[in-house]
Amino acid sequence: MDALEAILTRKSIRRYTSEPVSDELIEKMLEAAMSAPSAANEQPWHFIIIKDRETLEHITRFHPFAKMLLQAQVAILVCGDLRLDRCDGYWVQDCSAASQNILIAANALGLGAVWTGIFPTEDRVVNMKKLLDIPDYVIPLCLIPVGYPVESKAPSNRFNEARVHNERW
Ligand SMILES: Cc1cc2nc3c(=O)[nH]c(=O)nc-3n(C[C@H](O)[C@H](O)[C@H](O)COP(=O)(O)O)c2cc1C
């Protein structure tokens, strides 16, 4: 699959088989994540790899839109390190670029994944930090459950000419 196809066919996948995702594939997704651009090349990200079933189940108790964790083989928590964010809040964009790369890489590797939002929902951030012993200066941005897809979804074509402005608004 080429890069454009991986982008255009990516969909949020929320149902997975019980086949484990190998450490090799997890590393490929992390490599893609860390290839993202970042403001002043600060790379203010950290990633927590969660496979433990009890932990995944615990998260569904405070995250109302993450029930797919019960089926996921692994979840990647993308976090921003405020100590490395010398660009005044750009960590959110940096870590979002890394997250999107994970989603695209998962699709290219034949896996299914979905972005589940953590930051800026205060109670999700607090609960996640407490559960995983995350230090004060690190903020979890999103959690990405991953597995081999059970469902297949047709690509969406969301190209919308009305949102494109030539030269001026
Ligand atoms: C910032 C953000 C937060 C999201 N949070 C959730 C979530 O908590 N749970 C979920 O199932 N999907 C979540 N999604 C996925 C969106 O629902 C999904 O991207 C959107 O419906 C478009 O569908 P598609 O990804 O299949 O194209 C989130 C996506 C983004 C970008």
The ligand as an SDF file (V2000), in Angstrom:
LIG
                    3D

 31 33  0  0  0  0  0  0  0  0999 V2000
   -9.6260   14.1470   18.8130 C   0  0  0  0  0  0  0  0  0  0  0  0
  -10.4030   12.8850   18.5230 C   0  0  0  0  0  0  0  0  0  0  0  0
  -11.0510   12.2410   19.5490 C   0  0  0  0  0  0  0  0  0  0  0  0
  -11.7510   11.0490   19.2870 C   0  0  0  0  0  0  0  0  0  0  0  0
  -12.3040   10.3590   20.3370 N   0  0  0  0  0  0  0  0  0  0  0  0
  -12.9100    9.1810   20.1050 C   0  0  0  0  0  0  0  0  0  0  0  0
  -13.3810    8.3970   21.2050 C   0  0  0  0  0  0  0  0  0  0  0  0
  -13.2040    8.7560   22.3660 O   0  0  0  0  0  0  0  0  0  0  0  0
  -13.9720    7.2110   20.9270 N   0  0  0  0  0  0  0  0  0  0  0  0
  -14.1490    6.7730   19.6360 C   0  0  0  0  0  0  0  0  0  0  0  0
  -14.7180    5.6830   19.4580 O   0  0  0  0  0  0  0  0  0  0  0  0
  -13.7130    7.4900   18.5630 N   0  0  0  0  0  0  0  0  0  0  0  0
  -13.0900    8.6700   18.7810 C   0  0  0  0  0  0  0  0  0  0  0  0
  -12.5690    9.3880   17.7240 N   0  0  0  0  0  0  0  0  0  0  0  0
  -12.7140    8.8760   16.3350 C   0  0  0  0  0  0  0  0  0  0  0  0
  -13.7870    9.6560   15.5570 C   0  0  0  0  0  0  0  0  0  0  0  0
  -15.0630    9.3190   16.0440 O   0  0  0  0  0  0  0  0  0  0  0  0
  -13.6510    9.3130   14.0570 C   0  0  0  0  0  0  0  0  0  0  0  0
  -12.3690    9.6960   13.6050 O   0  0  0  0  0  0  0  0  0  0  0  0
  -14.7010   10.0220   13.2100 C   0  0  0  0  0  0  0  0  0  0  0  0
  -16.0030    9.5420   13.5270 O   0  0  0  0  0  0  0  0  0  0  0  0
  -14.4710    9.8260   11.7030 C   0  0  0  0  0  0  0  0  0  0  0  0
  -14.4770    8.4430   11.3750 O   0  0  0  0  0  0  0  0  0  0  0  0
  -13.1940    7.7480   10.6850 P   0  0  0  0  0  0  0  0  0  0  0  0
  -12.0170    7.9060   11.6150 O   0  0  0  0  0  0  0  0  0  0  0  0
  -13.5750    6.2870   10.5430 O   0  0  0  0  0  0  0  0  0  0  0  0
  -12.9370    8.3940    9.3850 O   0  0  0  0  0  0  0  0  0  0  0  0
  -11.8570   10.5450   17.9590 C   0  0  0  0  0  0  0  0  0  0  0  0
  -11.1780   11.2180   16.9280 C   0  0  0  0  0  0  0  0  0  0  0  0
  -10.4490   12.3640   17.2060 C   0  0  0  0  0  0  0  0  0  0  0  0
   -9.6680   13.0360   16.0950 C   0  0  0  0  0  0  0  0  0  0  0  0
  1  2  1  0
  2  3  1  0
  2 30  2  0
  3  4  2  0
  4  5  1  0
  4 28  1  0
  5  6  2  0
  6  7  1  0
  6 13  1  0
  7  8  2  0
  7  9  1  0
  9 10  1  0
 10 11  2  0
 10 12  1  0
 12 13  2  0
 13 14  1  0
 14 15  1  0
 14 28  1  0
 15 16  1  0
 16 17  1  0
 16 18  1  0
 18 19  1  0
 18 20  1  0
 20 21  1  0
 20 22  1  0
 22 23  1  0
 23 24  1  0
 24 25  2  0
 24 26  1  0
 24 27  1  0
 28 29  2  0
 29 30  1  0
 30 31  1  0
M  END
$$$$
